[in-house]
Amino acid sequence: MSAVDPPVRPVRRRRVRAWLAVVAALALVAGVGAWSVRDLAARDGGPPASRDAAALAAGGTDCAGRPARATREVRGMWITTVNNIDWPSRRGLPAEQARAEFRGWLDLAVRQHHNAVFVHVRPSGDALWPSAYAPWSEWLTGRRDGRDPGWDPMEFMVAEAHARNLEFHAWFNPYRGGQPATVGGPGPRLDRLAPNHPLRRHPEWVVTYPSADRPGSRLYFNPGVPEARRFVEDAMLEAVQRYDVDGVHFDDFFYPYPEQGQDFPDNAAFARYGGRFTDKHAWRRDNVNTLVREMSERIKAMKPWVKFGISPFGIWRNQRTDPAGSASRGLQSYDDIYADTRLWVRQRWLDYIVPQLYWHIGFDRADYAKLLPWWAATVKGTGVQLWIGQADYRVGERGAWRDPAELDRQLALNRRYGVSGSVHFSARQVRADKLGAVTRYRRAHYAEPALLPPMARLPSAPPEAPALTGARRTAGGVELSWRGGGATSFAVYRVDGDAARLVGTTRGAGWTDPAAPRDRPLTYCVSGVDRSGNPGGLSAPRSVPAGG
């Protein structure tokens, strides 16, 4: 990699200098665009036509004779807690200040017309909720003694996200067990972990490996020990059971990225648990596959509506290694970190996949414009939605990233390939808006709100059409109210020219249109939406006269 080329990993995932010569990219695809209610049945991965027709029987498909149109795509950002990258701004922040900061991130998401947040709730064998399986996160409390901070961040965060009609995806790092400072001398310093840390009770689960983030090593739960894997699953599922999360989300940390050619020290586990495997690498891949499969099965058995998705490293395998691979030349997740991402999609263990496409269009070793169609082809026909991990953190770096239009071009390319959405890394960079790049792509691609694309794989219960009971002008805009149960959220449409266009979403039974023009009469309709993104019928229209 030349001096102007990016590191292989984002800020949150720095690689050792030797790996800076290795490249990767990420991509994801599903279906985007301005859909009318009746268009939904024709989209790949959308509800069958018969079910769509039944859902709309209770209401109209048009608003005052105009088709109701809305962009359907996921728009989100990662909110990172490890190292206090995004939130809280520092360890040990007073509870009310931490809550105020989090509300600020959600308000930023609303201003950007996002509809989902991906929040780091298990960054390193810890928890941002009162857990029976893990100590309180030091990034929240500022301590490693496991002391209760006196409030429940998960309960608060989920409620605040839903109040703004944002999906809440709980982001977990399954196998990370401790920060580098917990390692010193000839081996791990388990006494530096919280007293209730599971690795203190189960030292036989511990593996240490060099850390790319800072000097020293990091502790891991050994993925090859079945009891450790089951414990890690139970720890994450505790949050799914207790809280109203919309999704379970992993990033690319399974087995650690290779550091300076050092092998992950799991020979003892392989000797004990390797069983039918003669190849340790195949055994490691099977360990990760088992985690992904079991989590998929257990989430759906517990709460069938909760989405399961992973944001992996962007290269599965290079074409020169495997003809089925991508036209790239970089680190391969299949071979180097034992993540068979293509298998997870083909087996439909995931509801969505968010490959991290953190390289620019035209990059010789991992060209965004070449990796994107590879991922689009990979998800085609599987029902797994493809979203893209966007590298907002790269803006302002040397080369192509000095052009504020790079992300704008990438989002335009996503639409060309029918991508179902994007997730931006990370919240801090979205807020910083370096070079005006965020403002630029927001104006071009996120100027209006968007609905989430339906997931046909999930339970479907399209709600009955609501009844618009009120529409009046106020100093703040046009205030609407309606009746209608059974919906998770509501989509508000305003007639504009030849179509009724989405102007807002809410989880309440009313909404105010702050941008309502005052120089002409306006007509509105409302539709309910179920938890899986399936729309019900439109209400009868309601109009308000022009107002000064």
VMD Tcl script that draws the C-alpha trace (Angstrom):
set ca {
  {0.00 0.00 0.00}
  {1.35 3.37 -0.95}
  {1.70 6.28 1.41}
  {-1.63 7.69 0.25}
  {-3.52 4.42 0.72}
  {-5.71 3.80 3.77}
  {-5.06 1.34 6.55}
  {-6.85 -1.96 6.17}
  {-8.97 -1.37 9.24}
  {-10.97 1.66 10.47}
  {-9.98 3.66 13.53}
  {-11.83 1.26 15.79}
  {-9.93 -1.68 14.22}
  {-6.37 -0.58 13.63}
  {-4.09 -3.24 12.28}
  {-0.39 -3.68 12.94}
  {1.84 -1.88 10.45}
  {2.64 -5.07 8.55}
  {-1.03 -5.37 7.70}
  {-1.23 -1.84 6.38}
  {-0.11 -3.35 3.09}
  {-3.20 -5.54 3.07}
  {-6.46 -4.23 1.74}
  {-10.10 -4.81 2.13}
  {-13.44 -3.34 1.30}
  {-16.99 -3.84 2.27}
  {-20.31 -3.83 0.60}
  {-23.88 -4.70 1.05}
  {-26.90 -4.73 -1.10}
  {-30.65 -5.10 -0.84}
  {-33.27 -2.89 -2.56}
  {-33.57 0.84 -2.55}
  {-35.60 3.45 -4.27}
  {-38.84 5.35 -4.22}
  {-41.46 2.65 -3.79}
  {-45.18 3.13 -3.92}
  {-47.29 0.99 -1.62}
  {-48.32 -1.21 -4.54}
  {-44.72 -1.51 -5.74}
  {-43.74 -3.42 -2.62}
  {-45.08 -6.74 -3.81}
  {-42.81 -6.66 -6.85}
  {-39.56 -6.02 -4.98}
  {-37.12 -8.87 -4.36}
  {-37.43 -9.76 -0.70}
  {-40.71 -7.87 -0.32}
  {-44.03 -9.34 0.74}
  {-45.83 -11.66 -1.71}
  {-48.43 -9.97 -3.86}
  {-51.33 -11.87 -2.30}
  {-50.33 -10.87 1.22}
  {-49.79 -7.28 0.13}
  {-53.24 -7.15 -1.42}
  {-54.80 -8.53 1.75}
  {-52.97 -5.99 3.87}
  {-54.25 -3.12 1.74}
  {-57.84 -4.34 1.64}
  {-58.66 -2.36 4.76}
  {-57.43 0.90 3.25}
  {-56.49 2.62 0.04}
  {-53.33 2.36 -2.02}
  {-53.51 5.96 -3.22}
  {-53.84 9.28 -1.43}
  {-56.45 11.50 -3.08}
  {-55.78 9.69 -6.35}
  {-51.99 10.03 -6.16}
  {-49.70 7.06 -5.51}
  {-48.01 7.11 -2.12}
  {-44.23 7.05 -2.60}
  {-41.43 6.56 -0.11}
  {-37.77 5.70 -0.29}
  {-37.19 2.40 1.49}
  {-33.66 1.97 2.76}
  {-31.80 1.56 6.01}
  {-29.88 4.65 7.09}
  {-27.86 4.40 10.27}
  {-24.65 5.04 12.13}
  {-22.53 3.11 14.57}
  {-22.35 4.60 18.08}
  {-19.12 3.23 19.52}
  {-18.46 2.92 23.25}
  {-15.04 1.21 23.34}
  {-12.29 3.72 24.09}
  {-15.13 6.26 24.38}
  {-14.89 6.86 20.64}
  {-18.45 8.20 20.42}
  {-20.34 7.71 23.67}
  {-19.99 8.41 26.53}
  {-17.47 11.14 25.79}
  {-15.40 10.01 28.75}
  {-15.40 7.25 31.33}
  {-17.31 7.81 34.54}
  {-19.53 10.54 33.14}
  {-22.41 11.46 35.50}
  {-25.59 9.63 34.53}
  {-27.58 12.70 33.51}
  {-24.74 13.99 31.34}
  {-24.36 10.56 29.71}
  {-28.09 10.48 29.00}
  {-28.01 13.99 27.54}
  {-25.11 13.05 25.27}
  {-26.93 9.97 24.02}
  {-30.06 11.97 23.28}
  {-27.82 14.30 21.28}
  {-26.63 11.41 19.10}
  {-30.20 10.32 18.47}
  {-31.23 13.85 17.59}
  {-28.34 13.95 15.13}
  {-29.65 10.73 13.57}
  {-33.10 12.29 13.19}
  {-31.64 15.42 11.55}
  {-29.77 13.20 9.10}
  {-33.02 11.36 8.27}
  {-31.58 8.12 9.64}
  {-33.93 5.37 10.77}
  {-31.60 3.08 12.78}
  {-28.73 3.23 15.27}
  {-26.17 0.50 16.01}
  {-25.02 0.87 19.59}
  {-21.97 -0.83 21.13}
  {-23.41 -2.56 24.20}
  {-20.83 -5.36 24.70}
  {-17.51 -3.89 23.57}
  {-15.12 -6.18 25.49}
  {-16.61 -8.96 27.57}
  {-18.62 -6.37 29.48}
  {-22.14 -4.95 29.39}
  {-24.07 -1.71 29.29}
  {-26.93 -3.29 31.21}
  {-27.17 -5.01 34.61}
  {-26.03 -8.45 33.49}
  {-25.75 -11.78 35.26}
  {-23.04 -12.75 32.75}
  {-20.72 -9.76 32.49}
  {-19.40 -6.83 34.54}
  {-20.42 -3.25 33.91}
  {-18.42 -1.67 31.10}
  {-15.52 0.48 32.26}
  {-16.19 2.80 29.29}
  {-19.41 3.75 31.07}
  {-18.48 3.61 34.75}
  {-14.78 4.50 34.59}
  {-14.03 1.53 36.86}
  {-13.16 -2.15 36.55}
  {-14.69 -3.18 39.85}
  {-18.09 -4.04 38.35}
  {-19.84 -1.43 40.47}
  {-23.42 -0.65 39.41}
  {-23.71 2.91 38.02}
  {-27.23 3.18 39.41}
  {-29.18 3.28 36.15}
  {-29.94 1.00 33.19}
  {-28.43 2.43 29.99}
  {-30.00 -0.23 27.72}
  {-33.51 0.45 28.95}
  {-32.95 4.17 28.50}
  {-31.30 3.92 25.06}
  {-33.91 1.61 23.55}
  {-36.77 3.77 24.83}
  {-35.18 6.99 23.54}
  {-34.46 5.46 20.12}
  {-38.00 4.17 19.75}
  {-39.42 7.53 20.84}
  {-37.77 8.93 17.69}
  {-38.85 5.93 15.58}
  {-35.25 4.74 15.23}
  {-34.52 1.02 15.21}
  {-32.12 -0.02 17.95}
  {-29.56 -2.66 16.95}
  {-27.58 -3.94 19.92}
  {-23.95 -4.29 18.79}
  {-21.93 -7.04 20.46}
  {-18.30 -8.18 20.27}
  {-18.75 -11.85 21.19}
  {-15.25 -13.03 22.10}
  {-13.33 -10.01 23.35}
  {-12.66 -10.49 27.04}
  {-10.45 -7.66 28.28}
  {-8.45 -4.63 27.27}
  {-4.65 -4.79 26.89}
  {-4.04 -3.45 30.38}
  {-5.36 -6.73 31.75}
  {-2.26 -8.49 30.40}
  {1.24 -8.12 31.76}
  {4.33 -10.08 32.61}
  {4.38 -13.73 31.54}
  {0.62 -14.06 31.21}
  {-2.80 -12.51 31.74}
  {-3.43 -10.47 34.87}
  {-6.91 -11.77 35.59}
  {-6.82 -9.96 38.91}
  {-7.12 -6.71 36.96}
  {-10.53 -7.76 35.69}
  {-13.71 -6.98 37.59}
  {-14.28 -9.42 40.47}
  {-17.36 -10.84 38.74}
  {-15.71 -11.16 35.32}
  {-16.38 -14.66 33.90}
  {-12.75 -15.11 32.81}
  {-11.67 -14.89 36.45}
  {-14.00 -17.77 37.24}
  {-13.02 -19.69 34.09}
  {-9.31 -19.15 33.35}
  {-9.48 -22.25 31.16}
  {-11.46 -20.15 28.66}
  {-8.78 -17.46 28.37}
  {-6.58 -16.88 25.33}
  {-4.20 -13.91 25.06}
  {-3.16 -12.39 21.77}
  {-1.32 -9.19 20.77}
  {-3.45 -6.10 20.45}
  {-3.42 -3.85 17.42}
  {-5.07 -1.00 19.33}
  {-2.27 -0.35 21.79}
  {0.86 -2.02 23.24}
  {0.33 -5.31 25.01}
  {-2.12 -8.12 24.50}
  {-5.84 -8.63 24.74}
  {-7.88 -11.34 26.45}
  {-10.29 -13.49 24.45}
  {-12.89 -16.08 25.22}
  {-11.55 -19.13 23.36}
  {-13.94 -19.73 20.41}
  {-12.85 -23.37 20.34}
  {-14.18 -24.19 23.82}
  {-17.88 -25.13 23.51}
  {-18.69 -24.04 27.07}
  {-17.16 -20.62 26.44}
  {-19.09 -20.23 23.20}
  {-22.38 -21.13 24.88}
  {-21.68 -18.72 27.72}
  {-20.99 -15.90 25.26}
  {-24.24 -16.66 23.44}
  {-26.18 -16.68 26.72}
  {-24.65 -13.34 27.70}
  {-25.83 -11.69 24.49}
  {-29.25 -13.36 24.51}
  {-29.83 -12.02 28.01}
  {-30.08 -8.55 26.45}
  {-32.40 -9.80 23.70}
  {-34.70 -11.36 26.29}
  {-34.79 -8.36 28.62}
  {-34.97 -5.44 26.18}
  {-37.06 -4.47 23.18}
  {-34.13 -4.43 20.74}
  {-34.82 -4.50 17.01}
  {-31.60 -6.22 16.01}
  {-28.56 -8.17 17.19}
  {-25.44 -6.91 15.45}
  {-21.84 -8.20 15.29}
  {-18.93 -6.54 13.55}
  {-15.83 -8.33 12.24}
  {-14.25 -9.51 15.51}
  {-14.33 -13.30 15.81}
  {-10.83 -14.73 15.76}
  {-8.48 -11.75 15.99}
  {-6.78 -10.30 12.94}
  {-3.29 -11.81 12.53}
  {-0.54 -9.77 14.16}
  {3.06 -9.99 12.93}
  {2.60 -13.59 11.85}
  {1.75 -14.82 15.36}
  {-0.63 -17.75 15.52}
  {-3.60 -17.71 17.87}
  {-2.51 -19.98 20.76}
  {-5.34 -22.52 20.81}
  {-3.47 -25.81 20.31}
  {-4.75 -27.26 23.58}
  {-8.37 -26.54 22.66}
  {-7.86 -28.02 19.20}
  {-6.38 -31.18 20.70}
  {-9.35 -31.53 23.04}
  {-12.23 -30.38 20.86}
  {-10.96 -30.70 17.28}
  {-12.63 -34.07 16.86}
  {-13.08 -34.92 13.19}
  {-10.93 -32.02 11.99}
  {-7.36 -32.65 10.83}
  {-6.96 -29.02 9.77}
  {-6.98 -26.48 12.61}
  {-8.02 -23.71 10.22}
  {-11.14 -25.60 9.14}
  {-11.93 -26.24 12.82}
  {-11.66 -22.53 13.61}
  {-13.99 -21.69 10.73}
  {-16.44 -24.28 12.01}
  {-16.31 -22.70 15.47}
  {-17.29 -19.31 14.06}
  {-19.93 -20.84 11.81}
  {-21.41 -22.62 14.81}
  {-21.64 -19.36 16.77}
  {-23.38 -17.60 13.88}
  {-25.79 -20.48 13.22}
  {-26.66 -20.99 16.88}
  {-27.21 -17.29 17.49}
  {-29.49 -17.13 14.45}
  {-31.53 -20.08 15.68}
  {-31.69 -18.95 19.29}
  {-32.66 -15.35 18.48}
  {-35.52 -16.51 16.27}
  {-36.69 -19.04 18.87}
  {-36.73 -16.30 21.50}
  {-38.06 -13.34 19.49}
  {-38.76 -14.13 15.82}
  {-39.04 -10.45 14.90}
  {-35.53 -9.49 16.04}
  {-33.13 -9.06 13.13}
  {-29.69 -10.66 13.13}
  {-26.92 -9.08 11.13}
  {-23.14 -8.95 10.86}
  {-20.79 -6.27 9.53}
  {-17.79 -8.26 8.30}
  {-14.50 -7.46 6.67}
  {-15.23 -6.71 3.02}
  {-13.20 -9.40 1.29}
  {-14.42 -12.98 1.58}
  {-11.64 -14.37 -0.65}
  {-9.60 -12.95 -3.48}
  {-10.20 -14.22 -7.00}
  {-6.62 -15.39 -7.32}
  {-7.21 -17.68 -4.32}
  {-10.72 -18.79 -5.25}
  {-12.48 -18.22 -8.61}
  {-15.65 -17.44 -6.65}
  {-13.91 -14.57 -4.86}
  {-13.81 -10.88 -5.62}
  {-11.48 -8.94 -7.91}
  {-9.36 -7.79 -4.99}
  {-5.93 -8.28 -3.46}
  {-6.15 -8.08 0.30}
  {-6.65 -9.88 3.57}
  {-9.22 -12.64 3.23}
  {-11.76 -13.10 6.00}
  {-12.23 -16.79 5.13}
  {-8.53 -17.59 5.51}
  {-7.21 -15.00 7.96}
  {-9.94 -14.50 10.56}
  {-11.97 -17.68 9.84}
  {-15.15 -15.80 8.91}
  {-16.90 -17.58 6.03}
  {-19.16 -14.65 5.29}
  {-20.45 -16.01 1.99}
  {-21.59 -19.21 3.73}
  {-23.57 -17.25 6.31}
  {-25.48 -15.53 3.52}
  {-26.04 -18.68 1.48}
  {-27.26 -20.58 4.54}
  {-29.59 -17.66 5.36}
  {-28.37 -17.51 8.94}
  {-28.45 -13.71 8.69}
  {-31.25 -11.28 8.03}
  {-28.82 -8.64 6.79}
  {-25.11 -8.28 6.11}
  {-23.14 -5.01 6.24}
  {-19.70 -5.52 4.68}
  {-17.40 -2.64 5.52}
  {-16.56 -1.06 2.18}
  {-14.00 1.34 3.55}
  {-12.03 1.98 0.34}
  {-12.50 4.47 -2.44}
  {-13.80 3.91 -5.93}
  {-10.85 2.98 -8.13}
  {-8.56 1.70 -5.35}
  {-6.39 -0.82 -7.14}
  {-6.34 -3.54 -4.45}
  {-9.93 -3.26 -3.29}
  {-12.06 -1.17 -5.60}
  {-15.40 -0.15 -4.12}
  {-16.90 -0.32 -7.60}
  {-15.81 -3.97 -7.98}
  {-16.53 -5.26 -4.49}
  {-20.03 -3.79 -4.47}
  {-21.34 -5.91 -7.38}
  {-19.65 -8.99 -5.90}
  {-21.65 -8.59 -2.70}
  {-24.81 -7.78 -4.66}
  {-24.43 -11.05 -6.55}
  {-23.71 -12.92 -3.30}
  {-26.97 -11.91 -1.61}
  {-29.14 -12.21 -4.72}
  {-31.97 -14.67 -4.22}
  {-31.12 -15.40 -0.58}
  {-33.54 -12.99 1.09}
  {-30.61 -11.59 3.08}
  {-30.57 -7.82 2.81}
  {-27.33 -6.09 1.86}
  {-26.45 -2.80 3.50}
  {-23.11 -0.98 3.10}
  {-20.70 0.10 5.83}
  {-19.60 3.60 4.77}
  {-16.22 5.07 5.76}
  {-17.15 8.54 6.98}
  {-14.06 8.39 9.20}
  {-11.83 8.39 6.11}
  {-12.95 11.78 4.81}
  {-10.06 14.23 4.75}
  {-7.33 11.60 4.47}
  {-4.88 11.74 1.60}
  {-5.75 10.84 -1.99}
  {-9.34 10.24 -3.05}
  {-10.64 10.94 0.46}
  {-9.72 14.60 0.16}
  {-12.59 14.88 -2.30}
  {-15.81 15.56 -0.33}
  {-17.79 13.92 -3.15}
  {-16.36 10.40 -2.61}
  {-19.10 9.21 -0.27}
  {-21.71 10.92 -2.43}
  {-20.48 8.87 -5.41}
  {-20.49 5.68 -3.35}
  {-24.08 6.18 -2.26}
  {-25.06 6.85 -5.87}
  {-23.38 3.59 -6.87}
  {-25.24 1.80 -4.09}
  {-28.54 2.92 -5.60}
  {-27.44 1.69 -9.00}
  {-26.92 -1.79 -7.56}
  {-30.11 -1.76 -5.48}
  {-28.43 -1.61 -2.08}
  {-30.95 -1.62 0.78}
  {-29.13 0.89 2.92}
  {-25.98 2.21 4.53}
  {-24.47 2.37 8.01}
  {-21.92 5.11 8.65}
  {-18.81 4.79 10.82}
  {-19.08 6.45 13.11}
  {-21.38 8.92 14.89}
  {-18.53 11.29 15.67}
  {-17.58 11.57 12.01}
  {-21.18 12.11 10.95}
  {-21.37 15.00 13.39}
  {-17.97 16.41 12.38}
  {-18.99 16.64 8.70}
  {-15.38 16.99 7.50}
  {-15.06 18.93 4.24}
  {-18.85 19.18 4.19}
  {-19.00 15.59 2.89}
  {-21.91 14.58 5.16}
  {-23.91 17.66 4.19}
  {-23.23 16.87 0.54}
  {-24.47 13.28 0.62}
  {-27.37 14.15 2.89}
  {-28.66 16.69 0.37}
  {-28.21 14.29 -2.51}
  {-29.44 11.05 -0.91}
  {-31.05 11.69 2.50}
  {-32.98 14.87 1.82}
  {-36.28 13.18 2.71}
  {-37.12 10.57 5.34}
  {-37.10 6.89 4.45}
  {-38.95 3.80 5.59}
  {-37.18 0.57 6.43}
  {-37.30 -2.03 3.66}
  {-39.60 -4.94 4.55}
  {-38.00 -8.23 5.57}
  {-40.08 -11.08 4.19}
  {-38.10 -13.50 6.39}
  {-39.63 -11.98 9.53}
  {-43.17 -12.24 10.91}
  {-45.68 -10.19 8.94}
  {-48.69 -8.40 10.36}
  {-49.57 -5.39 8.16}
  {-51.86 -3.17 10.23}
  {-55.28 -1.88 9.32}
  {-55.51 1.55 7.77}
  {-55.67 4.27 10.42}
  {-58.41 6.91 10.47}
  {-57.15 10.48 10.20}
  {-59.19 12.35 12.79}
  {-57.63 15.78 12.69}
  {-55.58 18.09 10.50}
  {-55.07 21.75 11.39}
  {-52.54 24.48 10.88}
  {-50.59 25.70 13.88}
  {-47.62 27.99 14.39}
  {-45.39 24.92 14.11}
  {-46.87 23.53 10.90}
  {-49.74 21.17 10.14}
  {-50.77 19.10 13.17}
  {-52.23 15.67 12.37}
  {-53.92 13.11 14.58}
  {-55.35 9.65 13.88}
  {-56.79 6.48 15.31}
  {-55.64 2.97 14.50}
  {-54.06 0.12 16.42}
  {-51.77 -2.75 15.59}
  {-49.02 -0.66 14.00}
  {-45.45 -0.36 15.27}
  {-45.04 2.97 13.51}
  {-46.82 5.27 11.09}
  {-45.82 6.84 7.78}
  {-47.22 10.28 6.92}
  {-47.69 11.24 3.26}
  {-48.39 14.68 1.80}
  {-49.68 15.17 -1.72}
  {-47.04 16.94 -3.78}
  {-47.67 17.19 -7.51}
  {-48.31 13.80 -9.10}
  {-47.60 11.75 -5.94}
  {-48.12 11.65 -2.22}
  {-44.62 11.68 -0.75}
  {-43.37 10.56 2.64}
  {-42.81 13.56 4.90}
  {-42.49 11.96 8.32}
  {-42.63 8.86 10.50}
  {-43.58 8.39 14.13}
  {-44.58 5.80 16.72}
  {-47.26 8.04 18.14}
  {-50.86 8.72 17.14}
  {-50.09 12.15 15.83}
  {-47.40 14.19 14.10}
  {-46.72 17.77 13.08}
  {-45.39 18.60 9.62}
  {-42.96 21.47 10.31}
  {-42.19 22.00 6.62}
  {-45.79 22.31 5.47}
  {-46.10 25.02 2.79}
  {-48.52 27.80 3.76}
  {-49.31 29.12 0.29}
  {-51.64 26.33 -0.82}
  {-54.11 23.73 0.45}
  {-52.51 20.45 1.54}
  {-53.72 16.87 1.62}
  {-52.38 14.10 3.87}
  {-52.75 10.34 4.31}
  {-51.30 8.01 6.93}
  {-50.32 4.35 6.78}
  {-49.44 1.98 9.61}
  {-46.26 -0.12 9.38}
  {-45.59 -3.38 11.21}
  {-42.36 -4.30 12.96}
  {-40.94 -6.03 9.89}
  {-41.49 -3.00 7.67}
  {-44.71 -4.19 5.99}
  {-47.16 -1.35 5.31}
  {-50.88 -1.44 5.85}
  {-53.40 0.48 3.81}
  {-53.55 4.22 3.57}
  {-56.09 6.24 5.49}
  {-58.71 8.27 3.73}
  {-57.20 11.66 2.81}
  {-57.66 14.75 4.92}
  {-57.01 18.28 3.73}
  {-56.22 21.65 5.28}
  {-56.68 25.01 3.57}
  {-53.87 27.41 2.77}
  {-52.78 29.46 5.74}
  {-50.78 32.60 6.33}
}
mol new
graphics top color blue
foreach p $ca { graphics top sphere $p radius 0.5 }
foreach p [lrange $ca 0 end-1] q [lrange $ca 1 end] { graphics top cylinder $p $q radius 0.2 }
display resetview
